[in-house]
Amino acid sequence: MKKIESKADDELRSEYDLKELRVRKVGIGRRRREILENSKAGLKELRDGKLTFSSDIETLMEELSDD
């Protein structure tokens, strides 16, 4: 297997070099805000009549499938 001599020669390094990945920690406060925002959006959809409910698991699975 041929070694790559320099980083400049490797066009795909950014795709697989894990040392270059940036990791962002999300604190509990930020996560709580996301949950609150999502719940407000869901409540608005419910009030607007955009949400549908199904008690039949097979119907639910059909609605969620990508087919």
N, CA, C and O atoms as a Tripos MOL2 file, in Angstrom:
@<TRIPOS>MOLECULE
protein
  268   267    67     0     0
PROTEIN
NO_CHARGES

@<TRIPOS>ATOM
      1 N           0.8390   -1.1740    0.0000 N.3       1 MET1
      2 CA          0.0000    0.0000    0.0000 C.3       1 MET1
      3 C           0.8890    1.2450    0.0000 C.2       1 MET1
      4 O           1.8530    1.3200    0.7620 O.2       1 MET1
      5 N           0.5740    2.1940   -0.8320 N.am      2 LYS2
      6 CA          1.3840    3.3880   -0.9840 C.3       2 LYS2
      7 C           1.0280    4.4280    0.0850 C.2       2 LYS2
      8 O          -0.1460    4.7390    0.2860 O.2       2 LYS2
      9 N           2.0320    4.9560    0.7600 N.am      3 LYS3
     10 CA          1.8130    5.9780    1.7750 C.3       3 LYS3
     11 C           1.6980    7.3400    1.1210 C.2       3 LYS3
     12 O           2.3470    7.6310    0.1170 O.2       3 LYS3
     13 N           0.8670    8.1510    1.7090 N.am      4 ILE4
     14 CA          0.7380    9.5200    1.2250 C.3       4 ILE4
     15 C           1.8000   10.3560    1.9230 C.2       4 ILE4
     16 O           1.9350   10.3130    3.1460 O.2       4 ILE4
     17 N           2.5460   11.1130    1.1410 N.am      5 GLU5
     18 CA          3.7020   11.8130    1.6820 C.3       5 GLU5
     19 C           3.3510   13.0780    2.4620 C.2       5 GLU5
     20 O           4.0580   13.4230    3.4080 O.2       5 GLU5
     21 N           2.3070   13.7570    2.0990 N.am      6 SER6
     22 CA          1.9520   14.9790    2.8290 C.3       6 SER6
     23 C           0.4430   15.1380    2.8970 C.2       6 SER6
     24 O          -0.2950   14.5130    2.1350 O.2       6 SER6
     25 N          -0.0030   15.9700    3.8080 N.am      7 LYS7
     26 CA         -1.4400   16.2230    3.9490 C.3       7 LYS7
     27 C          -2.0100   16.8880    2.7010 C.2       7 LYS7
     28 O          -3.1730   16.6760    2.3570 O.2       7 LYS7
     29 N          -1.2110   17.6750    2.0380 N.am      8 ALA8
     30 CA         -1.6640   18.3860    0.8480 C.3       8 ALA8
     31 C          -2.0160   17.4240   -0.2790 C.2       8 ALA8
     32 O          -2.8450   17.7480   -1.1300 O.2       8 ALA8
     33 N          -1.3950   16.2390   -0.2980 N.am      9 ASP9
     34 CA         -1.6550   15.2710   -1.3580 C.3       9 ASP9
     35 C          -2.9780   14.5220   -1.1620 C.2       9 ASP9
     36 O          -3.4820   13.8920   -2.0920 O.2       9 ASP9
     37 N          -3.5250   14.5920    0.0250 N.am     10 ASP10
     38 CA         -4.7220   13.8210    0.3350 C.3      10 ASP10
     39 C          -5.9580   14.7150    0.3110 C.2      10 ASP10
     40 O          -6.1980   15.4700    1.2530 O.2      10 ASP10
     41 N          -6.7320   14.6310   -0.7490 N.am     11 GLU11
     42 CA         -7.9090   15.4780   -0.9120 C.3      11 GLU11
     43 C          -9.0460   15.0950    0.0310 C.2      11 GLU11
     44 O          -9.8790   15.9380    0.3630 O.2      11 GLU11
     45 N          -9.0940   13.8480    0.4630 N.am     12 LEU12
     46 CA        -10.1930   13.3750    1.2910 C.3      12 LEU12
     47 C          -9.8920   13.3720    2.7840 C.2      12 LEU12
     48 O         -10.7030   12.8850    3.5710 O.2      12 LEU12
     49 N          -8.7570   13.9000    3.1840 N.am     13 ARG13
     50 CA         -8.3770   13.8560    4.5990 C.3      13 ARG13
     51 C          -9.4710   14.4340    5.4940 C.2      13 ARG13
     52 O          -9.7490   13.8750    6.5550 O.2      13 ARG13
     53 N         -10.0820   15.5110    5.1020 N.am     14 SER14
     54 CA        -11.1140   16.1360    5.9420 C.3      14 SER14
     55 C         -12.3100   15.2140    6.1530 C.2      14 SER14
     56 O         -13.0520   15.3790    7.1210 O.2      14 SER14
     57 N         -12.5030   14.2510    5.2650 N.am     15 GLU15
     58 CA        -13.6260   13.3300    5.3760 C.3      15 GLU15
     59 C         -13.3910   12.2150    6.3860 C.2      15 GLU15
     60 O         -14.3470   11.7040    6.9700 O.2      15 GLU15
     61 N         -12.1440   11.8300    6.6010 N.am     16 TYR16
     62 CA        -11.8950   10.6810    7.4670 C.3      16 TYR16
     63 C         -10.9420   10.9470    8.6270 C.2      16 TYR16
     64 O         -10.7610   10.0740    9.4750 O.2      16 TYR16
     65 N         -10.3390   12.1060    8.6890 N.am     17 ASP17
     66 CA         -9.3850   12.3980    9.7560 C.3      17 ASP17
     67 C         -10.1380   12.7900   11.0260 C.2      17 ASP17
     68 O         -10.5790   13.9310   11.1620 O.2      17 ASP17
     69 N         -10.2820   11.8500   11.9460 N.am     18 LEU18
     70 CA        -11.0740   12.0640   13.1500 C.3      18 LEU18
     71 C         -10.4550   13.0740   14.1100 C.2      18 LEU18
     72 O         -11.1610   13.6600   14.9310 O.2      18 LEU18
     73 N          -9.1580   13.2810   14.0160 N.am     19 LYS19
     74 CA         -8.5010   14.2470   14.9010 C.3      19 LYS19
     75 C          -8.9280   15.6770   14.5780 C.2      19 LYS19
     76 O          -8.8240   16.5630   15.4260 O.2      19 LYS19
     77 N          -9.3990   15.9020   13.3800 N.am     20 GLU20
     78 CA         -9.7880   17.2440   12.9580 C.3      20 GLU20
     79 C         -11.2540   17.5570   13.2470 C.2      20 GLU20
     80 O         -11.6960   18.6830   13.0190 O.2      20 GLU20
     81 N         -12.0090   16.5880   13.7420 N.am     21 LEU21
     82 CA        -13.4170   16.8230   14.0340 C.3      21 LEU21
     83 C         -13.5790   17.7660   15.2150 C.2      21 LEU21
     84 O         -12.8350   17.6930   16.1930 O.2      21 LEU21
     85 N         -14.5520   18.6430   15.1110 N.am     22 ARG22
     86 CA        -14.8590   19.5280   16.2250 C.3      22 ARG22
     87 C         -16.0590   18.9500   16.9620 C.2      22 ARG22
     88 O         -17.0470   18.5500   16.3470 O.2      22 ARG22
     89 N         -15.9640   18.9120   18.2610 N.am     23 VAL23
     90 CA        -17.0400   18.3720   19.0790 C.3      23 VAL23
     91 C         -17.5890   19.4980   19.9350 C.2      23 VAL23
     92 O         -16.8460   20.2400   20.5780 O.2      23 VAL23
     93 N         -18.9120   19.6040   19.9250 N.am     24 ARG24
     94 CA        -19.5490   20.6500   20.7160 C.3      24 ARG24
     95 C         -20.3960   20.0020   21.7950 C.2      24 ARG24
     96 O         -21.2500   19.1610   21.5130 O.2      24 ARG24
     97 N         -20.1570   20.3900   22.9910 N.am     25 LYS25
     98 CA        -20.9230   19.8540   24.1050 C.3      25 LYS25
     99 C         -22.1720   20.7100   24.2800 C.2      25 LYS25
    100 O         -22.1060   21.9380   24.3120 O.2      25 LYS25
    101 N         -23.2990   20.0360   24.3920 N.am     26 VAL26
    102 CA        -24.5570   20.7310   24.5950 C.3      26 VAL26
    103 C         -24.9250   20.5920   26.0590 C.2      26 VAL26
    104 O         -25.1150   19.4840   26.5610 O.2      26 VAL26
    105 N         -25.0220   21.7060   26.7290 N.am     27 GLY27
    106 CA        -25.3400   21.6940   28.1440 C.3      27 GLY27
    107 C         -26.8110   21.4070   28.4070 C.2      27 GLY27
    108 O         -27.6340   21.4440   27.4930 O.2      27 GLY27
    109 N         -27.1300   21.1230   29.6550 N.am     28 ILE28
    110 CA        -28.4970   20.7690   30.0250 C.3      28 ILE28
    111 C         -29.4600   21.9310   29.7910 C.2      28 ILE28
    112 O         -30.6160   21.7120   29.4290 O.2      28 ILE28
    113 N         -28.9990   23.1530   29.9920 N.am     29 GLY29
    114 CA        -29.8630   24.3120   29.7600 C.3      29 GLY29
    115 C         -30.2760   24.4250   28.3040 C.2      29 GLY29
    116 O         -31.4350   24.7010   27.9930 O.2      29 GLY29
    117 N         -29.3240   24.2110   27.4260 N.am     30 ARG30
    118 CA        -29.6250   24.2770   25.9910 C.3      30 ARG30
    119 C         -30.5760   23.1540   25.5910 C.2      30 ARG30
    120 O         -31.5020   23.3660   24.8080 O.2      30 ARG30
    121 N         -30.3450   21.9710   26.1270 N.am     31 ARG31
    122 CA        -31.2080   20.8260   25.8120 C.3      31 ARG31
    123 C         -32.6290   21.0710   26.2990 C.2      31 ARG31
    124 O         -33.5870   20.7230   25.6100 O.2      31 ARG31
    125 N         -32.7760   21.6690   27.4840 N.am     32 ARG32
    126 CA        -34.1150   21.9810   28.0000 C.3      32 ARG32
    127 C         -34.8310   22.9700   27.0980 C.2      32 ARG32
    128 O         -36.0300   22.8310   26.8540 O.2      32 ARG32
    129 N         -34.1060   23.9720   26.5970 N.am     33 ARG33
    130 CA        -34.7180   24.9330   25.6780 C.3      33 ARG33
    131 C         -35.1890   24.2440   24.4080 C.2      33 ARG33
    132 O         -36.2710   24.5410   23.9030 O.2      33 ARG33
    133 N         -34.3780   23.3190   23.8850 N.am     34 GLU34
    134 CA        -34.7820   22.5840   22.6770 C.3      34 GLU34
    135 C         -36.0500   21.7870   22.9320 C.2      34 GLU34
    136 O         -36.9480   21.7740   22.0900 O.2      34 GLU34
    137 N         -36.1390   21.1310   24.0640 N.am     35 ILE35
    138 CA        -37.3260   20.3440   24.4070 C.3      35 ILE35
    139 C         -38.5370   21.2550   24.5270 C.2      35 ILE35
    140 O         -39.6130   20.9250   24.0270 O.2      35 ILE35
    141 N         -38.3740   22.3940   25.1840 N.am     36 LEU36
    142 CA        -39.4750   23.3400   25.3490 C.3      36 LEU36
    143 C         -39.9430   23.8760   23.9980 C.2      36 LEU36
    144 O         -41.1450   23.9620   23.7460 O.2      36 LEU36
    145 N         -38.9940   24.2370   23.1260 N.am     37 GLU37
    146 CA        -39.3500   24.7370   21.7950 C.3      37 GLU37
    147 C         -40.0850   23.6690   20.9920 C.2      37 GLU37
    148 O         -41.0790   23.9680   20.3320 O.2      37 GLU37
    149 N         -39.6060   22.4250   21.0420 N.am     38 ASN38
    150 CA        -40.2570   21.3390   20.3090 C.3      38 ASN38
    151 C         -41.6580   21.0800   20.8470 C.2      38 ASN38
    152 O         -42.5800   20.8190   20.0740 O.2      38 ASN38
    153 N         -41.8250   21.1480   22.1530 N.am     39 SER39
    154 CA        -43.1500   20.9020   22.7210 C.3      39 SER39
    155 C         -44.1120   22.0250   22.3650 C.2      39 SER39
    156 O         -45.2920   21.7710   22.1250 O.2      39 SER39
    157 N         -43.6270   23.2670   22.3260 N.am     40 LYS40
    158 CA        -44.4800   24.3920   21.9210 C.3      40 LYS40
    159 C         -44.9120   24.2410   20.4680 C.2      40 LYS40
    160 O         -46.0680   24.4920   20.1270 O.2      40 LYS40
    161 N         -43.9720   23.8260   19.6080 N.am     41 ALA41
    162 CA        -44.3070   23.6280   18.1950 C.3      41 ALA41
    163 C         -45.3120   22.4990   18.0380 C.2      41 ALA41
    164 O         -46.2350   22.6050   17.2300 O.2      41 ALA41
    165 N         -45.1520   21.4220   18.7930 N.am     42 GLY42
    166 CA        -46.0990   20.3100   18.7360 C.3      42 GLY42
    167 C         -47.4740   20.7010   19.2340 C.2      42 GLY42
    168 O         -48.4820   20.2890   18.6590 O.2      42 GLY42
    169 N         -47.5320   21.4880   20.2890 N.am     43 LEU43
    170 CA        -48.8130   21.9530   20.8230 C.3      43 LEU43
    171 C         -49.5220   22.8580   19.8180 C.2      43 LEU43
    172 O         -50.7410   22.7890   19.6630 O.2      43 LEU43
    173 N         -48.7500   23.7060   19.1390 N.am     44 LYS44
    174 CA        -49.3360   24.5760   18.1080 C.3      44 LYS44
    175 C         -49.9210   23.7420   16.9680 C.2      44 LYS44
    176 O         -51.0240   24.0210   16.4970 O.2      44 LYS44
    177 N         -49.1850   22.7180   16.5230 N.am     45 GLU45
    178 CA        -49.6970   21.8460   15.4670 C.3      45 GLU45
    179 C         -50.9650   21.1310   15.9200 C.2      45 GLU45
    180 O         -51.9000   20.9690   15.1360 O.2      45 GLU45
    181 N         -51.0000   20.7070   17.1670 N.am     46 LEU46
    182 CA        -52.1830   20.0390   17.7040 C.3      46 LEU46
    183 C         -53.3770   20.9890   17.6970 C.2      46 LEU46
    184 O         -54.4710   20.6170   17.2750 O.2      46 LEU46
    185 N         -53.1640   22.2060   18.1620 N.am     47 ARG47
    186 CA        -54.2500   23.1970   18.1980 C.3      47 ARG47
    187 C         -54.7130   23.5900   16.8080 C.2      47 ARG47
    188 O         -55.8910   23.8880   16.6100 O.2      47 ARG47
    189 N         -53.8020   23.5950   15.8410 N.am     48 ASP48
    190 CA        -54.1480   23.9470   14.4570 C.3      48 ASP48
    191 C         -54.7820   22.7850   13.7040 C.2      48 ASP48
    192 O         -55.2130   22.9470   12.5620 O.2      48 ASP48
    193 N         -54.8430   21.6080   14.3380 N.am     49 GLY49
    194 CA        -55.4380   20.4350   13.6980 C.3      49 GLY49
    195 C         -54.5330   19.7580   12.6860 C.2      49 GLY49
    196 O         -55.0120   19.0080   11.8360 O.2      49 GLY49
    197 N         -53.2350   20.0100   12.7610 N.am     50 LYS50
    198 CA        -52.2960   19.4230   11.8030 C.3      50 LYS50
    199 C         -51.8120   18.0360   12.2220 C.2      50 LYS50
    200 O         -51.2570   17.3040   11.4020 O.2      50 LYS50
    201 N         -52.0140   17.6710   13.4740 N.am     51 LEU51
    202 CA        -51.5620   16.3690   13.9530 C.3      51 LEU51
    203 C         -52.6790   15.3370   13.8050 C.2      51 LEU51
    204 O         -53.8550   15.6390   14.0080 O.2      51 LEU51
    205 N         -52.2930   14.1360   13.4540 N.am     52 THR52
    206 CA        -53.2600   13.0450   13.3910 C.3      52 THR52
    207 C         -52.8590   11.9860   14.4060 C.2      52 THR52
    208 O         -51.6790   11.8060   14.7100 O.2      52 THR52
    209 N         -53.8570   11.2960   14.9190 N.am     53 PHE53
    210 CA        -53.6110   10.2640   15.9150 C.3      53 PHE53
    211 C         -54.1080    8.9310   15.3930 C.2      53 PHE53
    212 O         -55.0990    8.8710   14.6660 O.2      53 PHE53
    213 N         -53.4310    7.8830   15.7570 N.am     54 SER54
    214 CA        -53.8190    6.5470   15.3510 C.3      54 SER54
    215 C         -53.6170    5.6000   16.5240 C.2      54 SER54
    216 O         -52.5420    5.5560   17.1220 O.2      54 SER54
    217 N         -54.6570    4.8460   16.8440 N.am     55 SER55
    218 CA        -54.5280    3.8730   17.9270 C.3      55 SER55
    219 C         -54.1360    2.5020   17.3850 C.2      55 SER55
    220 O         -53.8040    1.5990   18.1530 O.2      55 SER55
    221 N         -54.1740    2.3470   16.0600 N.am     56 ASP56
    222 CA        -53.8220    1.0840   15.4220 C.3      56 ASP56
    223 C         -52.3330    1.1020   15.0730 C.2      56 ASP56
    224 O         -51.8820    1.9590   14.3130 O.2      56 ASP56
    225 N         -51.5840    0.1720   15.6200 N.am     57 ILE57
    226 CA        -50.1310    0.1660   15.4280 C.3      57 ILE57
    227 C         -49.7450   -0.0530   13.9670 C.2      57 ILE57
    228 O         -48.7470    0.5030   13.5090 O.2      57 ILE57
    229 N         -50.5100   -0.8460   13.2330 N.am     58 GLU58
    230 CA        -50.1800   -1.0850   11.8240 C.3      58 GLU58
    231 C         -50.3960    0.1800   10.9930 C.2      58 GLU58
    232 O         -49.6140    0.4690   10.0870 O.2      58 GLU58
    233 N         -51.4400    0.9210   11.2930 N.am     59 THR59
    234 CA        -51.6780    2.1840   10.5930 C.3      59 THR59
    235 C         -50.5600    3.1690   10.9120 C.2      59 THR59
    236 O         -50.0780    3.8780   10.0280 O.2      59 THR59
    237 N         -50.1560    3.2090   12.1580 N.am     60 LEU60
    238 CA        -49.0670    4.0800   12.5630 C.3      60 LEU60
    239 C         -47.7700    3.7190   11.8410 C.2      60 LEU60
    240 O         -47.0540    4.6030   11.3710 O.2      60 LEU60
    241 N         -47.4720    2.4420   11.7540 N.am     61 MET61
    242 CA        -46.2620    1.9940   11.0600 C.3      61 MET61
    243 C         -46.2950    2.3820    9.5870 C.2      61 MET61
    244 O         -45.2690    2.7620    9.0240 O.2      61 MET61
    245 N         -47.4580    2.2910    8.9630 N.am     62 GLU62
    246 CA        -47.5900    2.6960    7.5600 C.3      62 GLU62
    247 C         -47.3460    4.1930    7.3830 C.2      62 GLU62
    248 O         -46.6930    4.6200    6.4310 O.2      62 GLU62
    249 N         -47.8870    4.9890    8.3230 N.am     63 GLU63
    250 CA        -47.6900    6.4260    8.2480 C.3      63 GLU63
    251 C         -46.2360    6.8270    8.4200 C.2      63 GLU63
    252 O         -45.7890    7.8080    7.8260 O.2      63 GLU63
    253 N         -45.4920    6.0780    9.2280 N.am     64 LEU64
    254 CA        -44.1000    6.4100    9.5110 C.3      64 LEU64
    255 C         -43.1120    5.8100    8.5120 C.2      64 LEU64
    256 O         -41.9480    6.2090    8.4760 O.2      64 LEU64
    257 N         -43.5640    4.8650    7.7110 N.am     65 SER65
    258 CA        -42.6440    4.2060    6.7760 C.3      65 SER65
    259 C         -42.2480    5.1360    5.6500 C.2      65 SER65
    260 O         -43.0000    6.0390    5.2840 O.2      65 SER65
    261 N         -41.0780    4.9160    5.1090 N.am     66 ASP66
    262 CA        -40.5590    5.7540    4.0080 C.3      66 ASP66
    263 C         -41.0120    5.2640    2.6420 C.2      66 ASP66
    264 O         -40.7550    5.9240    1.6350 O.2      66 ASP66
    265 N         -41.6620    4.1550    2.5910 N.am     67 ASP67
    266 CA        -42.0630    3.5700    1.2880 C.3      67 ASP67
    267 C         -43.0570    4.4160    0.5710 C.2      67 ASP67
    268 O         -43.4880    4.0650   -0.5270 O.2      67 ASP67
@<TRIPOS>BOND
     1     1     2 1
     2     2     3 1
     3     3     4 2
     4     3     5 am
     5     5     6 1
     6     6     7 1
     7     7     8 2
     8     7     9 am
     9     9    10 1
    10    10    11 1
    11    11    12 2
    12    11    13 am
    13    13    14 1
    14    14    15 1
    15    15    16 2
    16    15    17 am
    17    17    18 1
    18    18    19 1
    19    19    20 2
    20    19    21 am
    21    21    22 1
    22    22    23 1
    23    23    24 2
    24    23    25 am
    25    25    26 1
    26    26    27 1
    27    27    28 2
    28    27    29 am
    29    29    30 1
    30    30    31 1
    31    31    32 2
    32    31    33 am
    33    33    34 1
    34    34    35 1
    35    35    36 2
    36    35    37 am
    37    37    38 1
    38    38    39 1
    39    39    40 2
    40    39    41 am
    41    41    42 1
    42    42    43 1
    43    43    44 2
    44    43    45 am
    45    45    46 1
    46    46    47 1
    47    47    48 2
    48    47    49 am
    49    49    50 1
    50    50    51 1
    51    51    52 2
    52    51    53 am
    53    53    54 1
    54    54    55 1
    55    55    56 2
    56    55    57 am
    57    57    58 1
    58    58    59 1
    59    59    60 2
    60    59    61 am
    61    61    62 1
    62    62    63 1
    63    63    64 2
    64    63    65 am
    65    65    66 1
    66    66    67 1
    67    67    68 2
    68    67    69 am
    69    69    70 1
    70    70    71 1
    71    71    72 2
    72    71    73 am
    73    73    74 1
    74    74    75 1
    75    75    76 2
    76    75    77 am
    77    77    78 1
    78    78    79 1
    79    79    80 2
    80    79    81 am
    81    81    82 1
    82    82    83 1
    83    83    84 2
    84    83    85 am
    85    85    86 1
    86    86    87 1
    87    87    88 2
    88    87    89 am
    89    89    90 1
    90    90    91 1
    91    91    92 2
    92    91    93 am
    93    93    94 1
    94    94    95 1
    95    95    96 2
    96    95    97 am
    97    97    98 1
    98    98    99 1
    99    99   100 2
   100    99   101 am
   101   101   102 1
   102   102   103 1
   103   103   104 2
   104   103   105 am
   105   105   106 1
   106   106   107 1
   107   107   108 2
   108   107   109 am
   109   109   110 1
   110   110   111 1
   111   111   112 2
   112   111   113 am
   113   113   114 1
   114   114   115 1
   115   115   116 2
   116   115   117 am
   117   117   118 1
   118   118   119 1
   119   119   120 2
   120   119   121 am
   121   121   122 1
   122   122   123 1
   123   123   124 2
   124   123   125 am
   125   125   126 1
   126   126   127 1
   127   127   128 2
   128   127   129 am
   129   129   130 1
   130   130   131 1
   131   131   132 2
   132   131   133 am
   133   133   134 1
   134   134   135 1
   135   135   136 2
   136   135   137 am
   137   137   138 1
   138   138   139 1
   139   139   140 2
   140   139   141 am
   141   141   142 1
   142   142   143 1
   143   143   144 2
   144   143   145 am
   145   145   146 1
   146   146   147 1
   147   147   148 2
   148   147   149 am
   149   149   150 1
   150   150   151 1
   151   151   152 2
   152   151   153 am
   153   153   154 1
   154   154   155 1
   155   155   156 2
   156   155   157 am
   157   157   158 1
   158   158   159 1
   159   159   160 2
   160   159   161 am
   161   161   162 1
   162   162   163 1
   163   163   164 2
   164   163   165 am
   165   165   166 1
   166   166   167 1
   167   167   168 2
   168   167   169 am
   169   169   170 1
   170   170   171 1
   171   171   172 2
   172   171   173 am
   173   173   174 1
   174   174   175 1
   175   175   176 2
   176   175   177 am
   177   177   178 1
   178   178   179 1
   179   179   180 2
   180   179   181 am
   181   181   182 1
   182   182   183 1
   183   183   184 2
   184   183   185 am
   185   185   186 1
   186   186   187 1
   187   187   188 2
   188   187   189 am
   189   189   190 1
   190   190   191 1
   191   191   192 2
   192   191   193 am
   193   193   194 1
   194   194   195 1
   195   195   196 2
   196   195   197 am
   197   197   198 1
   198   198   199 1
   199   199   200 2
   200   199   201 am
   201   201   202 1
   202   202   203 1
   203   203   204 2
   204   203   205 am
   205   205   206 1
   206   206   207 1
   207   207   208 2
   208   207   209 am
   209   209   210 1
   210   210   211 1
   211   211   212 2
   212   211   213 am
   213   213   214 1
   214   214   215 1
   215   215   216 2
   216   215   217 am
   217   217   218 1
   218   218   219 1
   219   219   220 2
   220   219   221 am
   221   221   222 1
   222   222   223 1
   223   223   224 2
   224   223   225 am
   225   225   226 1
   226   226   227 1
   227   227   228 2
   228   227   229 am
   229   229   230 1
   230   230   231 1
   231   231   232 2
   232   231   233 am
   233   233   234 1
   234   234   235 1
   235   235   236 2
   236   235   237 am
   237   237   238 1
   238   238   239 1
   239   239   240 2
   240   239   241 am
   241   241   242 1
   242   242   243 1
   243   243   244 2
   244   243   245 am
   245   245   246 1
   246   246   247 1
   247   247   248 2
   248   247   249 am
   249   249   250 1
   250   250   251 1
   251   251   252 2
   252   251   253 am
   253   253   254 1
   254   254   255 1
   255   255   256 2
   256   255   257 am
   257   257   258 1
   258   258   259 1
   259   259   260 2
   260   259   261 am
   261   261   262 1
   262   262   263 1
   263   263   264 2
   264   263   265 am
   265   265   266 1
   266   266   267 1
   267   267   268 2
@<TRIPOS>SUBSTRUCTURE
     1 MET1         2 RESIDUE 1 A MET
     2 LYS2         6 RESIDUE 1 A LYS
     3 LYS3        10 RESIDUE 1 A LYS
     4 ILE4        14 RESIDUE 1 A ILE
     5 GLU5        18 RESIDUE 1 A GLU
     6 SER6        22 RESIDUE 1 A SER
     7 LYS7        26 RESIDUE 1 A LYS
     8 ALA8        30 RESIDUE 1 A ALA
     9 ASP9        34 RESIDUE 1 A ASP
    10 ASP10       38 RESIDUE 1 A ASP
    11 GLU11       42 RESIDUE 1 A GLU
    12 LEU12       46 RESIDUE 1 A LEU
    13 ARG13       50 RESIDUE 1 A ARG
    14 SER14       54 RESIDUE 1 A SER
    15 GLU15       58 RESIDUE 1 A GLU
    16 TYR16       62 RESIDUE 1 A TYR
    17 ASP17       66 RESIDUE 1 A ASP
    18 LEU18       70 RESIDUE 1 A LEU
    19 LYS19       74 RESIDUE 1 A LYS
    20 GLU20       78 RESIDUE 1 A GLU
    21 LEU21       82 RESIDUE 1 A LEU
    22 ARG22       86 RESIDUE 1 A ARG
    23 VAL23       90 RESIDUE 1 A VAL
    24 ARG24       94 RESIDUE 1 A ARG
    25 LYS25       98 RESIDUE 1 A LYS
    26 VAL26      102 RESIDUE 1 A VAL
    27 GLY27      106 RESIDUE 1 A GLY
    28 ILE28      110 RESIDUE 1 A ILE
    29 GLY29      114 RESIDUE 1 A GLY
    30 ARG30      118 RESIDUE 1 A ARG
    31 ARG31      122 RESIDUE 1 A ARG
    32 ARG32      126 RESIDUE 1 A ARG
    33 ARG33      130 RESIDUE 1 A ARG
    34 GLU34      134 RESIDUE 1 A GLU
    35 ILE35      138 RESIDUE 1 A ILE
    36 LEU36      142 RESIDUE 1 A LEU
    37 GLU37      146 RESIDUE 1 A GLU
    38 ASN38      150 RESIDUE 1 A ASN
    39 SER39      154 RESIDUE 1 A SER
    40 LYS40      158 RESIDUE 1 A LYS
    41 ALA41      162 RESIDUE 1 A ALA
    42 GLY42      166 RESIDUE 1 A GLY
    43 LEU43      170 RESIDUE 1 A LEU
    44 LYS44      174 RESIDUE 1 A LYS
    45 GLU45      178 RESIDUE 1 A GLU
    46 LEU46      182 RESIDUE 1 A LEU
    47 ARG47      186 RESIDUE 1 A ARG
    48 ASP48      190 RESIDUE 1 A ASP
    49 GLY49      194 RESIDUE 1 A GLY
    50 LYS50      198 RESIDUE 1 A LYS
    51 LEU51      202 RESIDUE 1 A LEU
    52 THR52      206 RESIDUE 1 A THR
    53 PHE53      210 RESIDUE 1 A PHE
    54 SER54      214 RESIDUE 1 A SER
    55 SER55      218 RESIDUE 1 A SER
    56 ASP56      222 RESIDUE 1 A ASP
    57 ILE57      226 RESIDUE 1 A ILE
    58 GLU58      230 RESIDUE 1 A GLU
    59 THR59      234 RESIDUE 1 A THR
    60 LEU60      238 RESIDUE 1 A LEU
    61 MET61      242 RESIDUE 1 A MET
    62 GLU62      246 RESIDUE 1 A GLU
    63 GLU63      250 RESIDUE 1 A GLU
    64 LEU64      254 RESIDUE 1 A LEU
    65 SER65      258 RESIDUE 1 A SER
    66 ASP66      262 RESIDUE 1 A ASP
    67 ASP67      266 RESIDUE 1 A ASP
